[in-house]
Amino acid sequence: MGAEEESREANQRSGTNPDPNPNTNPNPNPITESQFLSWKRQKDADTSARNAEAARKRAEDIAAGTVQMNGRELFLHEPWVFDNSQY
């Protein structure tokens, strides 16, 4: 840190810039709003397709009895378990 700071101070005093061509834009490859929105729609479509596939697989596994159900799934598939009318 000390050497870098001294070098920077020396460059400022002498008027030289260590980077002769400073990039004022931090993003060298700017994109347009339409390009971003297109990418975002594609990403959202991929995410929703992946989630739908996972939900479908989970439903198949529950129907086959290969995975343990959580409370909500148990309530939806076997509501008689939660029937308190007997008590």
Protein Blocks (a to p, Z undefined) as FASTA:
>chain_A
ZZmmmmmmmmmmnopafblbacfblblbdcdfklmmmmmmmmmmmmmmmmmmmmmmmmmm
mmnopaccdfklmmmmmmmlmpcklZZ
